[in-house]
Amino acid sequence: MRRVSGFTRGAGVLIVAATLWMSTSVTASAVPPNMRPVPEQVTKTIDSVVPPAPYPRLKTIPDRAKAPGYPHSVQELRAAILPSPVGDAFFDAWPKNLAGQKPGTILRTRDVTRVAAPLVTVPIRYAQQIKFVSTDALGQPSFGTATLVVPRSRWTRGGARPIVVNNLPIDSMGTKCTSGYTLAHGFSGDTNTTDFFPPTTQLSLHRGYAVIVPDHQGPRMAYAEPTTAGHIVLDSIRAVSNYDAKAFSDSRVGMTGYSGGAIATNGATKLAGEYAPDIAPRLVGAAMGGVPADYRILSASMNANLATGLFHEAMFGVARERPELLTLANNATKWLVTSPLKDGCATWGILGGLTFMPSQLLSNDNDPFNSPVAQHIYKITQMADKKSVVPLYIYQGAQEFWIPPAGTRNLFAQQCRLGANVTYREVPGEHFLATVTGFPDALTWLDNRLQGKPAPNNC
């Protein structure tokens, strides 16, 4: 009962503190109310009232939680916040002897055609899941998983069959929430509707393209961490080329993603030149919409409002790959991130918005958004100095308020300054409506690239 009572007690303290802080944050200031520091007394009170979270103390850190250079206590907490096993070794088992293996090296494959075929609706030849070597955000050996789906129709238009990499918005903390788990085990209450709508996979298969669906959050389910996601996307292409070199080693490759999927797409395009120069020449285009391009901006637009649950999920997801964030966690946060919430899917993040919980109350720093750790995270996740070697199509809802257009406008300007080939469009609607209004033109643009037509440049 201690865990339940402690969790409940911590939640109660946070809610009271949030109410008091928001009711007093009305003085004039250039800083938005939801970005201001809380009184130091509030920060100290939370840790004095909420007891330490009862997660396991470890003598030996498991491979999946090791973070060279970080204190044992930080790695211990990291182990406690990682997603729980789901009973499927394809996703659960951390391979031995990853060090020294080339990214994209295949570790295991399995056929999931029987389960995946009715889900994608278009007749397919096969659906193959591939587990492969990758690299995490700290540069350490890791692994990734992805599903290759090949249509039943023959490719008769000359050259190798093109590939569409469909980076879906997983936006979740638990392994059962990934598209790969659904394609292997079937539709369930943990399946995200965005796995199948908009129908990118279906339309791509109908056009005769092969489709790769990467589980781009990685084995740690690091929601919103762009380096890990970018590596897994690029290594999934390598793995598919290794799986069937005759069919796919020369394929044109296009990528697409919206919202959380755009984080992965953006990361892959910026990292391709340095991380995967062997793959980069084959990347003919990347279409991405609703791009969370600047986490500093999102701290103002998503904190302490209806988006705060997803914002917290993103913070915790990044912390799984960037353990320095864990040094900011107070006792209440440690209860939250080691509780069953660590395995929640996107619905839990959406429901979490009903709490309006300010992120400041989850930190042992009363001004966490201006802390050195936050400044570091803003910089490394934005990757503003990295040029995309892939032609880009970026679209954004003109009435967007959760992920403001300022971030994508800046991304467009940055990439133009670096010499990238970029098309930028603002479409009618906020974040959810823009998923639909921006989809047709984005997919048409990507289809043109896969057919070999040169990309126009709006820079």
N, C-alpha and C positions, 0 to 999 in steps of 0.2 A: 504493500500500500504506500510505501514511502515515495516511490516514483510518481504515482498518481497524485498524491497530496502535494509533493514538491512542484510538480508541473502546474497543478491548479493554482497553487499559491503564487508561483512566479507569474502566471498569466494575469492573476488578479492585480498584482502589484504593477505590472506593465500597463494595464488598462487604466488604473487610477492615475498613474504618473502621466500617461498620455493625455487624459482628460484635463488634468491640472495644467500641463505644459501648453496644450493647444488653447486653453481658455485665457492664458496670460500672454501669449505671443501675438499681441495686437499692436505693439508699438511700431511707429514708422521706421522703416529700414529699407536699404537697397537690397538686402538679402531676403528672398522669399521666406515666409514664416516656416515652411516645412524644411528649410535648409539651415535654420539657425541652431546654434548650440543650446543644449539644455543646461540648467544650473548645475554646477558641480555637485551640489548636495543631492540632487536627484540621482546622478550617476553612482555616487557612493552609497546611497540608501538602497538601491536595487541590489547591489552585491552584498550588503550587510543583512538584508531581509531574506533574499533567495538563497537557499543552501547550495553548495556545489552539486553539480549533476553527477549521478552515480554510474558513470560509464567505466568500463574495465581499465585498470592500470596494468600495463604490459611490460614484461621484461624484454621481450623481443618484438620488434615492429614487423608486421607481415609485409611481404613484398609490395602489395598493392598500395600500402600506406607510407612506404619509405620516401623521405624527402631529404636528400643529402644536404647538410649544412644547417638544418633546422633543429632546434632543441628536441630532446626526447619527448618532453611534455606536449609539444605542438604536434609531433608525429602520432603520439598516442591519441590525441583528440581527433586528428585526421582519420585515424583508423575507425574511431567511433561514429563519425558522421558519414562514412561511405555507405552506399546502398546495400541493403541486405541481399543475401543469395536468394535466387528464385527457383532453385532446384534444377537448373539447366546448365550443365557444365560448359556448354558452348559460350555462355555469357559469364558464368560464375568463376570458372577456373582461371587463375592467373598462371600463364605458362612459365615454366622454368627456363633458365638459360636464354633469356631474350637478349642479353648483352652481346653485342657483336654481330647480331643478325641484321640483315639489310631491311630497311622499311619496305613494306609491300610483300615480304616473304610470306608465303601461305603456311599457316599453322594447322589448319583443319578446314574441311569443307563438308557440307551436308545438303542433301536434296530436300527442299520444302515445297515442291511443286504441288503436291496433293492439297496442302493447306492454302498456299498462296493463290493458286489458280482461280478459285471462285471469288477471292477478295479483289483481285485486280480486274476481273470481269472480261478482259480482252483475252482471246485464245492465246496461250503461251506454249512455247516448246518446253521450257523448264524454268524453275526458280531455284537458284543455288545460293546458299549462304556460305560466306567465306570469312574465316578468322585469320587475321594477318598481323604481322609486326608493325608497330607504329612508334611514335615518339610523343611523350607528354609535354606539357607546357614548360616544364623545368629542364627539358632536353634529355630526360631519362627514357630508357626503353619501356615501351608499353605495348598494347595491342588494340586492334579495332575489329569491328564486325560490320558486314554489309551484305545486302541481298542483291544478287544479279538476276534480273528478270529478262528473258529473251522471248520475243513474240514468235508465234508459230509460223508466220509468213516468212518466206524467203526474202533476202535482200537482193534486189535486182537492179539497183540504180547506179552501180559502178562503185568500185573501191570497197573498203571494209564497212561493215554496218556501223553507223554512228552510235554514240552513247550519250544518253541524258543522265546526268547525276542530279537526282531529285533530293535536295536537302530539306527535309520536312521540319516544321516547327515542333520539336519534341516538347520543349518547355516544361520539363518534369524532373523529378528527383529520383524516381524508382525505375529499376531495370525493366519491369513489366510494362512500362509506359512507352518503350521504344517501338518503332515500326518493325524492327527485325523480330522482336518477340511476338508481335501480332502475326507477322507473316509465317512464323514457325508454329504458332500455337492456336491461331484463330482469333476472331473478333471477340472482345470481352469488354467489361466495364472500364478497363484501364486503357482501352484503345482511344487515341485521339481522332476526332472526326477529320482533322486536317491531314491524316494519313491518306485519305482518299478524295478529299475535296479542298481546293479545286482539283479537277481530275488530271493532273500533270502526268502521272504515271500511265493512266489509261490512254490518254491522247498520244503520248510518246510511243507507246507500244503499237497503237493503231497506225501510226505513221511508219512503223517498221523499225523504230530505233530500239536498241537495248536500253535498259534502265538500271542504274545502280542506285539503291536506296541505302545510304550509309547511316549507321547508328553513331552520328557524329559527336554526341556528347561523351562518347568513350566509355570505358569500363567503370569509371568513377562517376558517371552521369553528371559531368561538369557542365551543367546548363549555363550558357552565356559566356563560356571561355573560348575566345576565337582562335587561339593558337592550337590548342588540342583539337578543336573541331576542324580547322584547316588542314592539319596534319593527317587526320583520319580520312578526310575527303580525298586528299591527294594520294594517300596510300591505298585507298580502296580502288582507285583507278589502276595503280601499279599492280595490285593483287589480281584484279580482273584480267589485266594483260598477261600476268603470269599463269592464270588459270587456263586461259585459252588464247595462246599467243597467235595462233593462225587466224582466229576470228577477230581479235580485238587489239593486237599490238600496234596497229596503224590506224585505229578508228579516230575520227574527229570526236571531240568530247565537248559537250556544252553542259553548263551547270545552271541550276536555278534554285531559288529559295526565298521564302517570305518570312519576315519577322524573326523568330528564333532560327529558322532555316537560313535567313539572310546573314546571320552572324557567322554561320559555317561557310557560306559562299563567299562572303567578304574576306574572311580569314584565309580561305584557300587561294583566292585571287592575289592577295598581297604576299603570300608566302611561296607561291609557286616558283617564282624565279630563283629564289635562294634554296628552298627546301627540295624542290622537285624539278630541276632543270631538264631531266629526262622526259618529264610529262608535259612541261610547259608549252612546247611547240605544238602539241596536239589540242590544246585548249582554245577553242575557236570563239567562245563567248560565255558570258555569265550574266543572267538576268536575275535581279534581286529587288525585292520591294519591302517597304516598311522597315528599313535597315536601322537597327539600334547601333549607330555608328559612333556615338560619343556618350560614354556612361556618366560623364560629368553633367551633361544636359538631362539625362534620364533621372539623375538623383533629384533634380528639381521637379520634373514632370510626373514622376511615379511614386514619390515618397509620401506617406501619410495621406493617401486618398484611396480610391477604389482599385488602383493598380498596385497598391503596396504589397499585397501578397505575392504577386509575380515578381516584384522587385526584390523582395526578400529571398525568394527562391533563386533568383539570379545571383544575388550576393553569396548565398550558401553554395551554389553551383560553382562559382568562380573560386571560392575558398577551398573547394576540394582539389583544385589544381594549383592554387596560389596560397599556400599555407600561411603566408604572412598575414592574411586577413583574419586568421584564427586568433592572432595575438590581440585583436580588438574585441573578442567575444567576452561578454560578461556572463555571470552564472545563469541568468535567465535564458540567454541565447544558447548556452550549452545544453540546457534542458530541452529546448526546442529542436536543435539540430541533431540530437542523439535519440529523440523520440521517434515513434512510428511516422511522424511527418517527413522524415528523411527518405521515405519510400513513396511519397505522394505523387500523384500525376497532376496534370495541368489544372484539373478541376479544383484541387485543394488550394492551389495558388490563387485562382480566381476567387474562391470563397474567402481566402485570407484577406482579400481587399476590404471585406466588410468590417474588419477590425480597425481600419484606418491607423494602424500601428506605426508610429514614427521610427525610423531605423536608428535614430539617436538613442532610443531606449534599449537597444540591443547591444550597445557598445560600452566598454569601460573607459572610453574617451568621450568627454561631454560634447566635443565638436568633431565627430568622426569624418565628416565630409571634407574637412580641411586638414586632416591628419596626414603625416608623411606617407603612411601606408595607402590611403585613398589616392593621393596625388600620383603615387607610383602605379596603382592599378589603372587609373584613368589613362595614363600614358601608354602602358604596355598593351592595353586592350584596344586603344584607338589605332595604333600602328600608323600614325599620320605620315610618317616618313617613308613608308613602303609603297612602291609603285606596283599597280596591277599590270602584269604582262598579258592579261587577258582582256579583250574588248568587253566593256561593261554596259549594261542597260540597267539604270537605276530608276525606280518609280516610287512615288510617295503620295499618300493621301493629302490633298491640299487642306483639308479640315482636320488633319491629325492633331491630337493633343497629348496622347500618351507618349508617342515617339515623335516629337516635333520635327517639322521639315527642316529646321535649322541644322540639324545633324546631317541630313543627307545632302543639303545644299553645300555644307562645308566639305563633305566627302567628295562631291562632284568637283568643287573648286580645288581641293587638294590634289586629286588625281590629275586634273587638267594641268596644274602647275608642274607635276612630276612627269608629264608627257604621255599619260595614258590615253587610250581611246575610250571616250565615255559619251553615252546618250543619257540625258536626264529628263524625266517627265513627272509632272504632278498631275494626279488624277482626282476625280471627284470622290469625296468621302473621307471619313476618319479611318482608323486602323482596320476595322473589320470590313467595312464597305469597300475600302480600297483593295482588299484581297480580290474582290470580284471585278471592280471597274478597271483595275490595272492588269489583270491576268491575260486577256486576249492579245493585247499588243505586245506584252512581254514574251509570251510564248511564240507569237509570230516572228518577233525579232530573233529569238533563239533558233527557231526553225530555219530561218534564212541563213544563219551562221552555219548550221549543220549541213545545209545544202551547198556550202562553199561560197556564198555571196559575201563580199567584203562588208565590214561593219562601218556604218556612217559614224562620223565623229562630230559631236556637238560642242567640243571645247573651242 
